[in-house]
Amino acid sequence: MPIARAARRAAVRLGAVALTGALLAGCGAGASDEASDGRVTLTVDLFGSFGYKEAGLYAEYEKLHPGITIKQTDTEDEQDYWKSLQTRLAGGGGLADVQGIEVGRIASVTQQQADKFEDLTKYGADKLKGQFAEAKWTAATTKDGRVLGLGTDVGPEAMCYRTDLFKQAGLPTDRTELAARWSTWDGYLELGKQYKAKAPGKSAWLDSVGSLFTIMIGQEEERYYNASGELVYDKNPAVKAAWDTAAEAAEAGLSAKLDQWSPQWNQAFAAGSFATIPCPAWMLGYIKGQAGDAGRGKWDIAKLPGGAGNWGGSYLSVPRAAKHKKEAYDLIQWLTAPEQQAKLFRAQGNFPSSTGAIAKIADATDPYFSGAPIGRIFGEAAKAAPVQVLGVHDKNVADQITNALSEVERKGTAPDEAWSTARKGVANATG
């Protein structure tokens, strides 16, 4: 999500129930105890769709380590998860042994909250450096060399689409032909207008213009901050271009007007409410979880318009307040090892940040997505994606912009007015 990744990654609870559940679970997480017989219960608190439970990795680890039991709690919306985590970090209690960190938050952790997390080099993490892509490793490392998280996945981008809806609208379904037809974002919008003219039922071209903006901005090296750490989103022509394209899609009525991670968005996967969704690799497992068995064979994946990009990806970290620090490190080292990252990709689609795992999944296909060559599609995207500049408030800036775009698509707010709202929101969120 698993946006971590990142995305990054466990189809979970809904709405306020999700946040309440996470807070309640968090209150008990720090109290995980060691039984008198030496058995240890490790608590893992995540967001989105990491996929470890679904891929059977927890069960495998428990079998390999008979004294360990793993208990996972989830929050579907990363924003809710992060707010809850900040509250618990400030109080020092209620923290799990393992906490997930979305890539858009990692700069905040390394630059502002390093004292709240364990330096994993104390447990030997420095020996793992060559196992991960350099950018992934560096982002979780402080200037003085402390390593505050191990990378789970990255989010190379593609476009997922419903072949059955395309057929009904008279559009081609071949992934190679579609990649050529929508090689640019203008081409993607043009095809969307053709779809809208003959759209089956009440289906829309895409889920939300917020997801369109996010996938487009993921194609850029410099987005909200420059390499000097200066906030430059409002001066960056790439941000303006992505905003304009998303606003155009909204004004053309191409969106289903769904807020991502909302209950309505979740239900729309099974209902066939939209024909395309920009999908980083970690989104594949989420689609499977929401669309269910009835969606098998109705989905396919094609190359993304406009070039390669990255959306999301995550880290696993151990808070200073964790009760079982060494056992927690052993678990995250195992979960992020090449063998487990390769297994997770084949089961859930979470693309590895481990260089050793990438070679293992090059030939992977996914029968759920019409046999799409996911290893090749996402592998090529990962190789070509830019190394992104990450800022302290990266995720906060992104959230304010996508919230403003939601006003354009759902309320008809003029794009210029919505952009002014976004700028005010960013000022409040980063001040």
Buried (B, 14 or more C-beta within 10 A) or exposed (E): BBBBBBBBBBBBBBBEEBBBBBBEBBEEBBEBEEEEEEEBBBBBBBBBBBBBBBBBBBEBBBEEBEEBBBBBBBBBBBBBBBBBBBEBBEEEBBBBBBBBBBBBBBBBBBBEBBEBBBBBBBBEBEEBEEBBBEBBBBBBBBEEEBBBBBBBBBBBBBBBBBBBBBEBBEBBBEBEEBBEBBBEBEBBBEBBEBBBEEBBEEBBBBBBBBBBBBBBBBBBEBBBBBEEEEBBBBEBEBBEBBBEBBBBBBBBEBBBBBBBBBBBBBEBBEBBBBBBBBBBBBBBBBBBBBBEEEBEBBBBBBBBBBBBBBBBBBBBBBBBBBBBBEBBBBBBBBBBBBEBBBBBBBBBBBBBBBBBBBBBBEEBBBEBBBEBBBBBBBBBBBEEBBEBBBBBBBBBBBBBBBBBBBBBBBEEBEBEEBBEBBBEBBEEEBE
